[in-house]
């Protein structure tokens, strides 16, 4: 027999989803895992510069929620490779919807796989502005 645990706020699907991934970092971790990052070092080097203590906390929370899994790849010290579970991979559709909305409604926004690589390798903020200026709004 399955038992439904009580919801913290309500039975609203949006409220409960936000309780799991609604902070400002969790979906960025999922984004990076979708883009092939696997190790703590790769995740901490993301363009948003997530603080290490917050990254460690989000990885634990996402694993406890069944969104990611971890496998040790080194024993001394123990280091883990992170992967998305099927539940976590399903968030890809959510992220695509956010990308579409952001590109449509927030001028100058970029996508990680196409545009952020260009701007992160740019020599100066001025060159980043030039990249954004060429993009149609």
Secondary structure, DSSP 8 states (H G I E B T S, - for coil): -------SS-S-HHHHHHHHH-STTHHHHHHHHHTT--BHHHHHTSTT---HHHHHHHHHHHHHTTSEEEEEEETTTTEEEEEE-HHHHTHHHHHHHHHHHHHHHSTT---IIIIIHHHHT-SSHHHHHHHHHHS--
